[in-house]
């Protein structure tokens, strides 16, 4: 199943994307811990609703933001989740089919957003974002990215209008896998950002228009 997942992404029915036309939109982009459902656990959904400005439409599912992958959330074991995330990190760099599907889905989110696309990335999500944007033209709605515990490369400034990087002081993984700027350093580890009050406050202020 895992090896066929890039093909499944590429073949998703365009009518099923949870991306209705919106003036401003907030999406969560992370590596998927499951290849069968991108339904969000309660802490991530609460996080998105807490940091979204009042005029922003929150996408209530994780990437690829599609109805076919929104079955009931069931937390996978930590090891299988880590292995799936590592695989997607590798696919984002080397798998042409995955990279093409990734870019096409992000492009759809941009096309259906009029003014501003807000993106929260977690862990290898920043690598997925950077790789997807590298294949897309500039222009369109402004993209603001709040990057939590990044593990990957810095997205191009040509595509990202504003960037906030949050790296927990106890996040060993991000410290090893991120060479870019860091704007906030809350006292949390790699799996704690969505429940951390300082992270929530920083992301909320950022999306409201305050400087990083």
C-alpha positions as CSV (number, residue, x, y, z in Angstrom):
1,X,0.0,0.0,0.0
2,X,2.7,2.5,0.9
3,X,4.5,2.3,-2.4
4,X,1.2,3.0,-4.3
5,X,0.4,6.0,-2.1
6,X,1.9,8.6,-4.5
7,X,-0.3,7.1,-7.3
8,X,-3.3,7.4,-5.1
9,X,-2.6,11.1,-4.4
10,X,-2.2,11.8,-8.1
11,X,-5.5,10.0,-8.9
12,X,-7.7,11.8,-6.2
13,X,-11.1,13.0,-7.6
14,X,-10.8,16.8,-8.0
15,X,-14.4,17.1,-6.7
16,X,-13.5,15.6,-3.3
17,X,-10.9,18.2,-2.2
18,X,-12.0,20.0,1.0
19,X,-10.9,23.3,-0.6
20,X,-14.0,25.4,-1.4
21,X,-13.3,28.9,-2.8
22,X,-12.3,31.2,0.1
23,X,-10.8,34.6,0.6
24,X,-8.4,33.4,3.2
25,X,-7.7,29.8,4.2
26,X,-5.7,27.9,6.8
27,X,-4.3,24.5,6.1
28,X,-2.1,22.0,8.0
29,X,0.7,20.4,6.0
30,X,2.6,17.6,7.8
31,X,3.8,14.2,6.8
32,X,1.0,11.6,7.2
33,X,1.3,9.2,10.0
34,X,-1.4,7.1,8.2
35,X,-1.8,6.4,4.5
36,X,-5.5,5.7,4.9
37,X,-6.8,8.7,6.8
38,X,-5.7,12.3,7.2
39,X,-8.5,13.1,9.8
40,X,-7.0,15.3,12.5
41,X,-6.7,14.4,16.2
42,X,-8.4,16.7,18.6
43,X,-5.2,18.6,19.6
44,X,-4.3,19.6,16.0
45,X,-7.9,20.6,15.2
46,X,-8.0,22.7,18.4
47,X,-4.7,24.3,17.5
48,X,-5.9,25.3,14.0
49,X,-9.1,26.8,15.4
50,X,-7.1,28.7,18.1
51,X,-4.6,30.3,15.7
52,X,-6.9,31.1,12.8
53,X,-8.1,34.8,12.5
54,X,-11.9,35.2,12.5
55,X,-12.0,35.8,8.7
56,X,-10.1,32.7,7.8
57,X,-11.6,29.3,6.7
58,X,-10.0,26.4,8.5
59,X,-9.5,23.2,6.5
60,X,-10.7,20.5,9.0
61,X,-8.4,17.8,7.8
62,X,-4.7,17.2,7.2
63,X,-3.0,16.9,3.8
64,X,-4.1,16.0,1.2
65,X,-7.3,17.8,2.3
66,X,-9.5,15.3,0.5
67,X,-12.8,13.6,1.5
68,X,-11.6,10.2,0.5
69,X,-9.0,10.3,3.3
70,X,-11.1,11.6,6.2
71,X,-12.2,8.5,7.9
72,X,-12.3,8.3,11.7
73,X,-8.9,9.2,13.3
74,X,-7.0,6.2,14.8
75,X,-3.6,7.0,16.3
76,X,-0.9,4.8,14.8
77,X,2.0,3.6,16.8
78,X,4.9,6.0,17.1
79,X,7.4,3.8,15.2
80,X,5.1,3.2,12.1
81,X,4.2,6.9,12.1
82,X,7.9,7.9,12.1
83,X,8.7,5.5,9.3
84,X,5.9,6.9,7.2
85,X,7.0,10.4,7.8
86,X,10.6,9.5,6.9
87,X,9.4,7.9,3.7
88,X,7.5,11.0,2.7
89,X,10.5,13.2,3.4
90,X,12.5,11.0,1.1
91,X,9.8,10.9,-1.6
92,X,9.6,14.7,-1.5
93,X,13.2,14.8,-2.6
94,X,13.5,11.9,-4.9
95,X,10.1,10.5,-6.1
96,X,8.8,12.3,-9.2
97,X,5.3,11.0,-8.9
98,X,4.9,12.1,-5.2
99,X,6.5,15.5,-5.9
100,X,4.1,16.1,-8.8
101,X,1.0,15.2,-6.8
102,X,2.2,17.3,-3.9
103,X,2.7,20.4,-6.1
104,X,-0.6,19.9,-7.9
105,X,-2.6,19.7,-4.6
106,X,-0.9,22.8,-3.2
107,X,-1.5,24.6,-6.4
108,X,-5.2,23.8,-6.2
109,X,-5.3,25.2,-2.6
110,X,-3.7,28.4,-3.9
111,X,-6.0,28.7,-6.9
112,X,-9.0,28.4,-4.7
113,X,-7.8,31.0,-2.3
114,X,-8.4,34.7,-3.3
115,X,-6.2,36.7,-0.9
116,X,-4.1,34.7,1.6
117,X,-3.2,31.1,2.2
118,X,-2.0,30.4,5.7
119,X,-0.1,27.2,6.2
120,X,1.0,25.4,9.4
121,X,3.7,22.8,8.8
122,X,4.9,20.3,11.3
123,X,8.2,18.4,11.2
124,X,8.8,17.2,7.6
125,X,5.9,19.3,6.4
126,X,8.3,22.1,5.8
127,X,10.2,19.8,3.3
128,X,6.9,19.0,1.6
129,X,6.1,22.7,1.3
130,X,9.5,23.6,0.0
131,X,9.5,20.9,-2.6
132,X,6.0,21.7,-3.8
133,X,6.6,25.4,-4.1
134,X,9.8,24.8,-6.0
135,X,7.7,23.4,-8.9
136,X,5.1,26.2,-8.9
137,X,5.2,29.7,-10.4
138,X,5.2,32.8,-8.2
139,X,2.2,35.0,-8.0
140,X,-1.3,34.4,-6.8
141,X,-2.4,34.8,-3.1
142,X,0.1,35.6,-0.5
143,X,1.4,32.5,1.4
144,X,2.1,32.8,5.1
145,X,3.8,29.8,6.8
146,X,4.1,29.0,10.5
147,X,6.7,26.2,10.7
148,X,6.7,24.1,13.8
149,X,9.6,21.8,14.7
150,X,10.9,21.9,11.1
151,X,12.8,18.9,9.6
152,X,13.8,19.9,6.1
153,X,14.8,22.9,4.0
154,X,13.8,26.5,4.1
155,X,11.0,27.3,1.6
156,X,11.9,29.9,-1.1
157,X,11.3,33.5,-0.1
158,X,10.0,34.0,-3.7
159,X,7.0,31.9,-2.7
160,X,6.5,32.6,1.0
161,X,5.5,36.1,1.9
162,X,5.9,35.7,5.6
163,X,7.6,33.0,7.6
164,X,7.5,32.1,11.3
165,X,9.8,29.3,12.6
166,X,9.1,27.8,16.0
167,X,11.6,25.3,17.4
168,X,11.2,23.9,20.9
169,X,14.2,24.0,23.2
170,X,13.7,20.3,23.8
171,X,13.2,19.4,20.1
172,X,16.3,17.3,19.4
173,X,15.0,16.1,15.9
174,X,14.5,19.6,14.6
175,X,17.8,20.8,15.9
176,X,19.5,18.0,13.9
177,X,17.4,18.5,10.7
178,X,16.9,22.2,10.3
179,X,19.6,24.8,9.3
180,X,17.3,27.8,8.8
181,X,16.2,30.7,11.0
182,X,14.4,30.2,14.3
183,X,12.1,33.0,15.6
184,X,10.6,31.4,18.7
185,X,11.9,28.8,21.1
186,X,9.2,27.5,23.4
187,X,9.9,25.0,26.1
188,X,8.6,21.9,24.3
189,X,9.7,18.8,22.5
190,X,9.0,17.6,18.9
191,X,5.6,16.1,19.6
192,X,4.3,18.9,21.9
193,X,3.8,22.0,19.7
194,X,0.0,21.6,19.2
195,X,-0.6,21.6,23.0
196,X,2.0,24.2,23.9
197,X,0.5,27.6,25.0
198,X,3.5,29.6,23.9
199,X,3.4,28.0,20.4
200,X,-0.3,28.7,20.1
201,X,0.2,32.3,21.2
202,X,3.1,32.9,18.7
203,X,1.2,31.3,15.8
204,X,-2.0,33.2,16.6
205,X,-0.1,36.6,16.7
206,X,1.7,35.8,13.5
207,X,-1.4,35.0,11.5
208,X,-3.1,38.0,13.0
209,X,-0.4,40.2,11.4
210,X,2.2,40.7,14.1
211,X,5.8,40.4,13.2
212,X,7.7,37.2,13.9
